[in-house]
Amino acid sequence: MALHSNTSPVYVAFLFFLNYVFMTAGSGLSSESSSGLSAPYDELYYRGVRAYFREDWERAAEFLEKSISTRDKLLQTRRKCHDECLTAGDDKISKLEDFTLWDVGILDWIQMRAECVRFCMGRSVSPAALLPVSSDIEYEFGTRNPYNYLQVTYYKLDKMAKAASAAHTFFVANPSHLEMRNNLEKYRRLLGVKEESFLDREREQEQHWEMYDAAVLAESSSDWVKAVKKWKECVNETLKQTEECRAQCVMASRVIPEEPDNVQGVYERAADLSHSLLSCKQMCVTLVSTRPGRVSALEDFLPLQLEHLHIAQFKAGDLKGAVETLRSLLLFYPTDSDFLSNLELYTQTLEGDTEAQEAGPMQEIAKYISRALQEKRLLYFGMANLDFIFSDPDLWTPEDVVPESLRETWRVEKEKLNEKLKQGEKVEEVDDSGFYAGGPVPVVGVTVTMDDQGLNGTNRVVLDGVLSQSECDRVMQLATVAASVGDGYRGRRSPHTPHEKFEGLTVLRALKLAQDGLVNQSDARLLHELGETVKILMDSYFRSHSVLYFAYTHLVCRSAIPGHQEGRLDLSHPVHVDNCILEPETRQCWREAPAFTHRDLSAVLYLNDDFEGGEFFFADRDAKTVTARVKPKCGRLVGFTSGPVNPHGVTAVTAARRCALALWLTTEKHHRDMEREEAEELWAADGKSVVKEETGDGESALKTARSGRSQGKERSKERERVTGRRDEL
């Protein structure tokens, strides 16, 4: 039953207080929970960590796994009991005729709900398992540190697939953890560890991000029907995850505020508790909108999805759905001129279809907005009158929910935020890499064809005359004979698009083939020498501030697959940045794995032009606006800094074969290309074919990854070169 519209905030706060007290009354349950959880997950975690430091690996694995599963089951039980008891006691309210006895009636209602929760939780959870855990333990699980311990534990137990899964799960939430990144690469090289072992065990909590990425990918391929499906799934999963988070606020004890000295009466305490509870629920918007491992949320996450959805529906021909979605979006921003113009366009296009024209907003979104507005009114009332603190997670909050006494401050803060966001869209790109284009070109016959001005950007260059036609032909022939399908992408024939075949060849592999007599020794050496020439050019033109090392060198070819080119709208290589993860919606570029964060300079040396499509292009951070195009030809080199000022991609190769030598340079010695050095050592050894192998028992090579809280001194080791995706152009 809905509360009366004239109910005072303090009265509502009192209801929250009583509701919460009885909802959490399960902490006094008897020990009759015969099935399910008995030991608290923090106790299990402590026991697992103690076993870990005793090097009792079997017990460590047992208790760490139990702590994870027990916590998961507790969260699931809380959600189940929250849903089961959501309407318990409502009949008591509906029968309350004399409103002067509201306190007695409400207490009756609360007791019925508390009895429901007590019984529900008691079926599965013991009193001990219901006790609150410390903030330190919550921090450990929030940062996924149990998986940090597990990956080493399973390594010691020689269970490499489980170790890889635990390592990957930890790394998803800690992408800057360099030791774990190195461990992951070592796991990838171990026999018996397959690609499917690298799964995020916590992925169920982040499924909306998988759906978000899938929807963006479908959009980039102009597959609008699929994009509609994925955006709908993303919206629904985002709402589901938000509800899950809100339920934990109600059922967990973490919302109990510290008791201030000046709060004495039950009404004040009830208001304080209600504010903490509502703040927790509102904070779920931020939590759900933040990717694992990121420190900031994606602003306007749900409205952003709806905006993408209505555009995809329009392009897929679902105008009725587009109207419904756009009307849902207008609940967030009812005066937005672009949204209103689009709605007018859609309804005019649907002229004659009255039902479609009058389609209302999604019920789930309407409910979401209505509830959020009611909560915000109570929270802002507490700010204005009870000295509460509230940080609004939404940009769309309307002014009329803010009390008059707070509006001026609220307007100023909102204007500052909006101005900051606008400036973020228009800000001139600044390259802080320390490289500066415009240095001399020290190789005879090489000329600058396009510089920063001609390429509309910063630290970009096109050089011609790097190769002669005969040299291009020799390297093209080498690629024809020796390049392997899917090389650098774990054998995937078409890593970027199903319409093209990808082939690659490294300097070391070319040398080994030459030693076996399968390719000319001189051609293999030419491949190596070309890299040295490119390095000299890049070092000089970009006026390198320190010593440069090869990070990776790869001869790559892309071939159009006959019969798969009609109606192509995708790219040969989507827009990306070489040393960070580009997020077009926010224009952010996250310098974290799986990006190759050590790359400083990028270069592409082209070998031919007898193909269709395949143009290299620079783009804006929105991944849509092309700022410059470069047509490949023999001996043409494109060079640029590898950071966020230079997003780039490749248009579809629609006929024949396009080949190029891709190179990346780094100032970090420990990230140098060890394969290239191995090839150089083999040449220096007069062509001996014995390849040096690593020695040792392998166990000492795996570092024990530690979280920020438990880092100790440890002897540093050189990081091994990453052997995952390459991003060649």
C-alpha positions in Angstrom: 0.0 0.0 0.0 1.4 3.4 -0.9 2.0 6.0 1.8 -0.1 9.1 2.0 1.4 11.9 -0.2 1.5 14.3 2.7 3.5 12.1 4.9 6.4 14.0 6.5 10.0 13.0 5.8 10.6 12.3 9.5 7.6 10.0 9.6 8.9 8.1 6.6 12.4 8.0 8.2 10.8 6.4 11.2 9.3 3.7 9.0 12.7 3.1 7.5 14.2 2.8 10.9 11.7 0.3 12.2 11.8 -1.6 8.9 15.6 -1.9 9.1 15.7 -2.9 12.7 13.4 -5.8 12.2 14.8 -6.7 8.8 18.2 -7.2 10.4 16.8 -8.9 13.5 18.0 -12.2 12.1 21.3 -11.6 13.8 19.7 -13.0 16.9 18.5 -16.2 15.3 18.7 -19.5 17.1 21.1 -22.2 15.9 18.3 -24.0 14.1 19.7 -23.3 10.6 20.1 -26.9 9.8 21.1 -26.4 6.2 23.5 -24.1 4.5 26.0 -21.6 5.9 27.5 -22.2 9.4 30.9 -20.6 9.5 31.3 -16.9 8.7 33.2 -16.2 5.5 35.7 -13.9 7.2 36.7 -16.7 9.6 37.1 -19.1 6.6 39.2 -16.5 4.9 41.5 -16.0 7.9 42.0 -19.7 8.2 42.8 -19.9 4.5 45.4 -17.1 4.7 47.0 -18.7 7.8 47.3 -22.0 5.9 48.8 -20.1 3.0 51.6 -18.6 5.1 52.2 -22.1 6.6 52.6 -23.3 3.0 49.8 -25.8 3.7 48.5 -25.5 0.2 45.7 -28.1 0.3 44.1 -26.4 3.4 44.7 -23.0 2.0 42.9 -23.8 -1.2 40.0 -25.5 0.7 39.4 -22.5 3.1 39.9 -19.8 0.5 37.4 -21.4 -1.8 35.0 -21.9 1.0 35.2 -18.3 2.0 34.4 -17.2 -1.5 31.5 -19.6 -2.0 30.1 -18.9 1.5 30.1 -15.1 0.8 28.4 -15.7 -2.5 25.7 -17.9 -0.9 25.1 -15.3 1.9 24.6 -12.6 -0.7 22.2 -14.8 -2.7 20.3 -15.7 0.5 19.9 -12.1 1.5 18.5 -11.3 -2.0 16.1 -14.2 -1.9 14.8 -13.3 1.6 14.5 -9.7 0.6 12.3 -10.6 -2.3 10.3 -13.1 -0.4 9.5 -10.7 2.4 8.9 -7.6 0.2 5.2 -7.7 0.7 5.0 -9.3 4.2 2.8 -7.3 6.5 1.2 -5.2 3.8 -2.2 -6.4 4.7 -1.7 -4.8 8.2 -1.3 -1.4 6.5 -4.3 -1.8 4.2 -6.5 -2.6 7.2 -5.4 0.4 9.2 -8.5 2.6 9.3 -7.7 4.8 12.2 -4.7 6.8 11.1 -4.3 8.2 14.7 -3.0 4.7 15.6 -0.4 4.7 12.8 2.4 3.8 15.1 0.8 0.7 16.4 -0.2 -0.4 12.9 3.2 0.3 11.5 4.8 -1.7 14.3 2.5 -4.6 13.5 3.5 -4.4 9.8 7.2 -4.2 10.7 7.0 -7.2 13.0 5.3 -9.3 10.3 8.1 -8.4 7.9 10.8 -9.1 10.5 9.3 -12.5 11.3 9.4 -13.3 7.6 13.1 -12.3 7.3 14.0 -14.2 10.5 12.4 -17.4 9.3 13.8 -17.1 5.7 17.4 -16.4 6.8 17.2 -19.0 9.6 16.5 -21.7 7.0 20.0 -21.2 5.5 22.2 -19.2 7.7 23.5 -19.7 11.2 23.7 -16.8 13.7 27.5 -16.8 13.4 27.4 -16.4 9.6 25.1 -13.4 10.0 27.5 -11.4 12.2 29.0 -8.3 10.5 32.5 -8.6 9.1 35.2 -6.0 9.4 35.8 -3.3 6.8 39.3 -4.8 6.2 37.7 -8.1 5.1 35.2 -6.3 2.9 38.1 -4.5 1.3 39.9 -7.8 0.7 36.9 -9.2 -1.1 36.1 -6.0 -2.9 39.6 -6.0 -4.4 39.4 -9.7 -5.1 42.5 -10.4 -3.0 41.4 -14.0 -2.1 42.1 -14.9 -5.8 45.5 -13.3 -5.4 46.3 -16.0 -2.8 44.5 -18.7 -4.7 46.6 -18.3 -7.9 49.8 -19.0 -6.1 48.2 -21.8 -4.0 47.0 -23.6 -7.1 50.4 -23.0 -8.8 52.1 -24.8 -5.8 49.6 -27.6 -6.1 50.4 -27.9 -9.8 46.8 -27.1 -10.8 47.7 -24.6 -13.5 44.2 -24.2 -15.1 42.8 -23.2 -11.7 45.8 -20.9 -11.1 45.3 -19.2 -14.4 41.6 -18.6 -13.7 42.3 -17.2 -10.2 45.0 -14.9 -11.6 42.8 -13.6 -14.3 39.9 -13.0 -11.9 42.2 -10.9 -9.6 43.8 -9.1 -12.6 40.4 -7.9 -14.0 39.9 -5.8 -10.9 43.6 -4.9 -10.5 44.8 -4.1 -14.1 47.8 -2.1 -12.9 49.2 -5.0 -10.9 52.4 -5.7 -13.0 53.4 -8.9 -11.2 50.1 -10.5 -11.8 50.3 -9.5 -15.5 53.6 -11.3 -15.7 52.2 -14.3 -14.0 49.4 -14.5 -16.4 51.8 -14.5 -19.4 53.7 -17.3 -17.8 50.6 -19.3 -17.3 49.7 -18.8 -21.0 53.0 -20.5 -21.9 52.5 -23.5 -19.7 51.4 -26.8 -21.2 47.8 -27.8 -20.3 46.6 -24.2 -19.8 44.1 -23.4 -22.5 42.6 -20.1 -23.4 39.2 -21.0 -21.8 41.1 -21.2 -18.4 41.4 -17.5 -18.3 37.9 -16.8 -17.1 36.7 -14.1 -14.7 35.1 -16.1 -11.9 33.3 -13.0 -10.7 31.9 -12.2 -14.2 28.3 -12.8 -13.1 28.4 -9.5 -11.2 29.7 -7.7 -14.4 27.6 -9.3 -17.1 26.1 -5.9 -18.0 29.6 -4.7 -19.1 30.0 -7.8 -21.4 26.7 -6.9 -22.9 27.7 -3.2 -23.2 30.9 -4.1 -25.1 29.0 -6.5 -27.3 26.4 -3.8 -28.1 29.2 -1.3 -29.0 30.9 -3.9 -31.2 27.6 -4.6 -33.0 27.2 -0.9 -33.6 30.7 -0.5 -35.0 29.9 -3.2 -37.5 26.5 -1.5 -38.3 24.7 -4.7 -37.3 21.7 -2.8 -36.0 19.5 -5.8 -35.3 22.1 -7.3 -33.1 22.9 -3.9 -31.6 19.2 -3.6 -30.6 19.2 -7.0 -29.0 22.4 -6.4 -27.1 21.4 -2.9 -25.9 18.1 -4.3 -24.5 20.0 -7.0 -22.7 22.4 -4.4 -21.3 19.6 -2.2 -20.0 17.8 -5.1 -18.4 21.0 -6.5 -16.8 21.9 -3.0 -15.5 18.5 -2.7 -13.8 18.9 -6.2 -12.4 22.4 -5.5 -11.0 21.1 -2.2 -9.5 18.3 -4.1 -7.8 20.8 -6.7 -6.4 22.9 -3.9 -5.0 19.9 -2.1 -3.4 18.7 -5.4 -1.8 22.1 -5.8 -0.1 21.8 -2.3 1.3 18.5 -3.4 3.0 19.6 -6.8 4.2 23.2 -6.1 5.2 24.3 -4.3 8.4 26.7 -2.0 6.6 24.2 0.9 6.5 24.1 1.4 10.2 25.5 4.9 10.8 27.9 5.7 13.5 25.9 7.2 16.4 26.7 10.9 16.7 26.9 12.5 20.1 24.2 15.0 19.4 21.5 12.5 18.3 19.4 11.4 21.2 15.8 10.9 20.1 14.3 8.0 18.2 13.1 10.3 15.4 16.5 11.7 14.9 18.1 8.3 14.9 15.4 7.0 12.5 16.1 9.9 10.1 19.8 9.2 10.3 19.4 5.6 9.5 17.0 6.3 6.7 19.5 8.7 5.2 22.2 6.0 5.4 20.0 3.4 3.8 18.8 5.7 1.0 22.4 6.9 0.4 23.5 3.3 0.1 20.8 2.6 -2.5 21.6 5.7 -4.5 25.3 4.8 -4.5 24.4 1.6 -6.4 24.1 3.8 -9.5 27.8 4.6 -9.2 28.8 1.0 -8.3 27.0 -0.5 -11.2 28.3 2.2 -13.6 32.0 1.5 -12.7 33.9 -1.1 -14.6 36.0 -3.6 -12.5 39.4 -2.1 -12.0 38.3 1.5 -12.8 38.2 4.3 -10.3 35.4 6.4 -11.8 31.9 5.6 -13.1 30.6 6.0 -16.6 28.4 9.1 -16.2 24.7 8.8 -17.1 25.2 5.0 -17.7 21.6 4.1 -18.0 20.5 7.1 -20.1 23.5 6.5 -22.3 22.3 2.9 -23.0 18.8 4.2 -23.8 20.2 6.8 -26.2 22.2 4.1 -28.1 19.1 1.8 -28.1 16.7 4.2 -29.7 19.2 5.0 -32.4 19.8 1.3 -33.1 16.1 0.7 -33.1 15.5 3.5 -35.6 18.3 2.1 -37.9 16.9 -1.4 -37.6 13.5 -0.3 -38.6 11.8 -0.7 -35.2 10.2 2.7 -35.0 7.6 1.7 -32.3 10.4 0.5 -30.1 12.4 3.6 -30.8 9.5 5.8 -29.7 9.1 3.8 -26.5 12.8 4.0 -25.7 13.0 7.7 -26.5 10.0 8.4 -24.3 11.9 6.5 -21.5 15.0 8.6 -22.2 12.9 11.8 -21.9 12.0 10.8 -18.4 15.6 11.6 -17.5 15.9 14.7 -19.7 12.4 15.9 -20.5 13.5 19.2 -22.1 16.4 17.9 -24.3 15.9 19.5 -27.7 17.7 16.7 -29.6 15.5 14.0 -28.0 12.4 16.0 -28.6 13.3 16.5 -32.3 14.0 12.8 -32.7 10.6 12.0 -31.1 8.9 14.3 -33.6 10.7 12.6 -36.5 9.8 9.2 -35.3 6.1 10.0 -34.7 5.8 11.7 -38.1 7.4 8.7 -39.8 4.7 6.6 -38.0 1.9 8.7 -39.3 -1.2 6.5 -39.4 0.0 4.1 -36.8 -1.7 5.6 -33.7 -0.7 2.8 -31.4 3.0 3.1 -32.2 2.9 7.0 -32.1 1.4 6.9 -28.6 3.7 4.2 -27.2 4.7 5.2 -23.7 7.9 4.7 -21.8 9.1 1.4 -20.5 7.4 0.5 -17.3 10.7 -0.5 -15.7 12.3 2.9 -16.5 9.2 4.8 -15.3 9.4 2.9 -12.0 13.1 3.5 -11.7 12.7 7.3 -12.2 9.7 7.6 -9.8 11.5 5.7 -7.0 14.8 7.6 -7.6 13.0 11.0 -7.4 11.2 10.1 -4.1 14.5 9.0 -2.6 16.3 12.1 -3.7 13.7 14.4 -2.2 14.1 12.7 1.2 17.9 12.9 0.9 18.0 16.6 -0.1 15.5 17.3 2.7 17.9 15.8 5.1 20.7 17.9 3.7 18.8 21.1 4.0 17.2 20.5 7.5 19.2 17.8 9.3 22.8 18.5 8.2 23.1 15.2 6.3 25.6 14.7 3.6 24.6 13.4 0.2 26.5 13.1 -3.0 24.1 12.7 -5.9 25.3 10.1 -8.4 23.1 11.4 -11.3 23.5 14.3 -13.8 19.8 14.2 -14.7 18.4 15.1 -11.2 15.8 17.9 -11.8 16.0 21.1 -9.9 12.6 20.9 -8.3 13.6 18.0 -6.0 16.2 20.2 -4.4 15.0 22.5 -1.5 15.1 26.2 -2.2 17.9 26.7 0.4 20.2 24.4 -1.5 19.4 25.3 -5.1 21.9 28.1 -5.7 24.8 25.9 -4.5 23.4 23.0 -6.5 23.1 25.1 -9.7 26.7 26.3 -9.4 28.1 22.8 -8.8 26.0 21.4 -11.7 27.1 24.2 -14.1 30.8 23.5 -13.2 30.3 19.8 -13.8 28.6 20.4 -17.2 31.2 22.9 -18.2 33.9 20.4 -17.3 32.2 17.7 -19.4 31.8 20.0 -22.4 35.5 21.0 -22.1 36.4 17.3 -22.0 34.7 16.9 -25.4 36.4 19.9 -27.0 39.7 19.9 -25.3 42.7 20.1 -27.6 44.7 16.9 -27.4 48.0 17.2 -25.7 50.7 14.6 -26.1 52.6 14.2 -22.8 54.8 11.4 -24.1 58.0 13.5 -24.2 58.4 13.0 -28.0 58.4 16.0 -30.4 57.9 15.6 -34.1 59.9 17.5 -36.6 63.5 16.2 -36.1 65.9 15.5 -39.0 65.5 12.6 -41.5 68.9 10.9 -41.5 68.4 8.3 -44.2 69.3 9.4 -47.8 66.3 9.3 -50.2 63.7 9.4 -47.5 61.4 12.5 -47.5 58.6 13.8 -45.3 55.3 13.6 -47.3 52.9 14.6 -44.5 53.6 16.1 -41.0 51.4 17.1 -38.0 49.7 19.8 -40.0 49.0 17.6 -43.0 47.7 14.8 -40.8 45.6 17.1 -38.5 47.2 15.9 -35.3 50.1 15.7 -33.0 53.3 13.7 -33.3 52.4 12.1 -36.7 54.4 11.7 -39.9 54.3 10.0 -43.3 57.7 9.3 -44.8 58.3 8.0 -48.4 61.3 6.3 -50.0 62.1 4.0 -47.1 62.1 1.0 -49.4 62.9 0.4 -53.1 60.4 -1.6 -55.3 62.8 -4.5 -55.4 63.0 -4.6 -51.6 59.2 -4.5 -51.4 59.0 -7.4 -53.8 61.4 -9.5 -51.8 59.6 -9.0 -48.5 56.3 -9.6 -50.2 57.6 -12.9 -51.5 58.9 -13.8 -48.0 55.4 -13.2 -46.6 53.9 -15.4 -49.3 56.2 -18.3 -48.5 56.6 -18.0 -44.7 53.7 -16.0 -43.1 51.5 -18.1 -40.8 47.7 -17.8 -40.6 46.7 -16.2 -37.3 50.3 -15.6 -36.2 50.3 -13.4 -33.0 46.6 -14.1 -32.4 46.8 -17.7 -31.2 46.1 -19.1 -34.6 42.8 -17.1 -35.2 42.5 -16.8 -38.9 40.3 -13.7 -38.8 41.0 -11.9 -35.5 39.5 -8.5 -36.5 36.9 -9.3 -39.1 35.4 -12.5 -40.6 35.8 -11.0 -44.1 39.6 -11.1 -44.1 42.4 -13.6 -43.5 45.2 -12.5 -41.3 48.8 -13.8 -41.6 52.0 -12.8 -39.8 55.7 -13.5 -39.6 58.3 -12.5 -36.9 62.1 -12.0 -37.5 63.0 -15.0 -35.4 60.6 -17.3 -37.3 62.0 -16.0 -40.6 65.6 -16.8 -39.4 64.6 -20.3 -38.4 63.0 -21.0 -41.7 66.1 -19.7 -43.4 68.2 -22.0 -41.4 66.0 -24.9 -42.5 66.5 -23.8 -46.1 62.8 -22.9 -46.6 63.4 -19.2 -47.3 66.4 -17.1 -48.5 68.8 -16.1 -45.8 69.2 -12.7 -47.4 65.5 -12.1 -47.3 65.3 -13.0 -43.6 68.2 -10.6 -42.9 66.4 -7.9 -45.0 63.4 -8.2 -42.7 65.6 -7.5 -39.7 67.5 -4.6 -41.3 64.3 -2.8 -42.3 63.4 -2.7 -38.6 66.7 -1.1 -37.8 66.2 1.6 -40.5 62.7 2.4 -39.2 64.1 2.7 -35.7 66.7 5.2 -36.8 64.1 7.3 -38.6 61.7 7.2 -35.7 64.4 8.0 -33.1 65.6 11.0 -35.1 62.3 12.5 -36.3 60.5 12.3 -33.0 63.6 13.5 -31.1 63.6 10.6 -28.6 64.5 11.7 -25.1 66.0 8.3 -24.2 67.3 5.0 -25.6 64.7 3.2 -27.8 64.3 -0.6 -27.8 62.2 -2.7 -30.2 59.1 -3.8 -28.4 57.8 -6.0 -31.2 58.3 -6.4 -35.0 55.7 -8.2 -37.1 55.3 -8.7 -40.9 51.5 -8.8 -41.4 49.2 -9.4 -44.4 45.5 -9.0 -44.7 43.7 -10.7 -47.5 40.1 -10.2 -48.6 38.1 -13.4 -48.5 36.4 -13.9 -51.9 32.6 -14.0 -51.7 32.5 -12.2 -48.3 32.8 -8.6 -49.4 29.4 -7.6 -50.6 27.8 -5.0 -48.4 30.7 -4.8 -46.0 30.4 -2.0 -43.4 33.1 -3.1 -40.9 36.7 -2.1 -40.7 39.8 -4.2 -41.3 41.0 -3.1 -37.9 38.7 -1.1 -35.6 39.7 2.2 -34.2 42.1 1.8 -31.2 45.1 3.2 -29.4 48.3 1.2 -29.1 49.1 1.7 -25.4 45.8 2.2 -23.8 42.1 1.0 -24.0 40.0 3.6 -25.8 36.6 4.3 -24.4 34.8 6.4 -27.1 31.8 7.2 -25.0 33.8 9.0 -22.4 36.8 9.9 -24.6 39.0 8.2 -22.0 41.9 6.0 -22.8 42.8 3.6 -19.9 46.4 2.7 -19.7 45.9 -0.7 -18.4 46.0 -4.4 -19.6 45.2 -5.8 -22.0 46.7 -2.8 -23.8 50.5 -2.8 -24.3 51.1 0.1 -22.0 54.9 0.0 -22.5 54.7 1.0 -26.2 55.9 4.6 -26.9 56.3 4.9 -30.7 54.4 3.0 -33.5 55.4 2.6 -37.1 53.9 0.9 -40.2 56.0 0.3 -43.3 53.9 -0.5 -46.3 55.0 -3.0 -49.0 52.3 -2.7 -51.8 49.3 -0.9 -53.1 47.8 -3.5 -55.5 44.7 -4.1 -53.4 41.3 -2.3 -52.8 40.5 -0.5 -49.5 42.9 -0.9 -46.6 43.5 2.7 -46.0 45.2 3.7 -42.7 43.4 6.5 -40.9 43.7 8.6 -37.8 40.5 9.3 -35.8 39.2 11.4 -33.0 38.7 9.9 -29.6 35.1 9.3 -30.4 36.2 6.6 -32.8 33.9 8.0 -35.4 35.5 11.2 -36.7 38.3 10.6 -39.2 41.0 13.3 -39.0 43.4 12.0 -41.7 43.8 9.2 -44.2 47.0 7.6 -45.6 47.0 5.4 -48.7 49.6 2.6 -48.5 52.2 2.1 -51.1 55.7 0.5 -51.4 58.2 2.2 -49.1 55.8 4.5 -47.3 56.2 4.7 -43.5 53.5 6.0 -41.1 55.0 6.9 -37.7 53.3 8.3 -34.6 53.4 8.2 -30.8 51.5 5.3 -29.3 49.3 7.1 -26.9 45.8 8.6 -26.7 46.4 11.5 -29.1 46.6 9.0 -32.0 43.6 6.7 -32.3 43.8 4.9 -35.6 42.3 2.1 -37.7 42.2 0.5 -41.1 39.4 0.5 -43.6 38.2 -2.8 -45.0 40.4 -4.7 -47.5 37.9 -5.6 -50.1 40.1 -7.2 -52.8 43.6 -8.8 -53.0 46.3 -8.8 -50.3 47.7 -5.9 -48.2 51.1 -6.4 -46.5 53.1 -4.1 -44.1 55.8 -4.3 -41.5 54.5 -3.2 -38.1 56.9 -2.1 -35.4 56.6 -0.7 -31.9 59.4 0.9 -29.9 59.7 1.4 -26.1 61.9 3.3 -23.7 61.6 0.5 -21.2 64.5 -1.9 -21.5 62.7 -4.8 -19.7 60.0 -4.7 -22.4 62.4 -5.1 -25.3 61.7 -7.7 -27.9 63.5 -10.8 -26.7 62.6 -12.8 -29.8 64.4 -10.2 -31.9 67.5 -10.4 -29.7 67.4 -14.2 -29.9 67.5 -13.9 -33.7 70.5 -11.5 -33.5 72.3 -13.9 -31.2 71.8 -16.7 -33.6 73.2 -14.7 -36.5 76.2 -13.7 -34.3 76.7 -17.4 -33.6 77.4 -18.1 -37.3 74.1 -19.6 -38.0 74.0 -22.2 -35.3 70.4 -23.5 -34.9 70.5 -24.3 -31.3 68.0 -22.0 -29.6 68.7 -21.2 -26.0 66.1 -22.3 -23.5 65.3 -21.0 -20.1 66.8 -22.9 -17.2 65.6 -23.5 -13.7 62.7 -25.5 -12.2 60.2 -22.8 -13.2 58.8 -22.4 -9.7 61.0 -19.5 -8.8 59.9 -17.7 -12.0 56.4 -17.2 -10.7 56.2 -14.2 -8.5 53.8 -14.2 -5.6 51.5 -11.3 -6.4 50.6 -9.1 -3.5 47.9 -6.5 -3.0 48.8 -3.0 -2.1 48.2 -3.7 1.6 50.6 -6.6 1.8 53.4 -5.7 -0.5 56.8 -6.5 0.8 60.3 -6.1 -0.5 61.0 -8.5 -3.4 63.8 -8.9 -5.8 62.7 -7.4 -9.1 62.9 -9.5 -12.2 62.7 -8.5 -15.9 59.2 -8.8 -17.2 58.7 -11.2 -20.0 57.3 -9.9 -23.3 53.6 -10.2 -23.7 52.5 -12.7 -26.4 48.8 -11.9 -26.7 47.1 -9.8 -29.4 49.3 -7.6 -31.5 47.1 -4.8 -33.0 49.2 -4.6 -36.2 48.2 -2.2 -39.0 
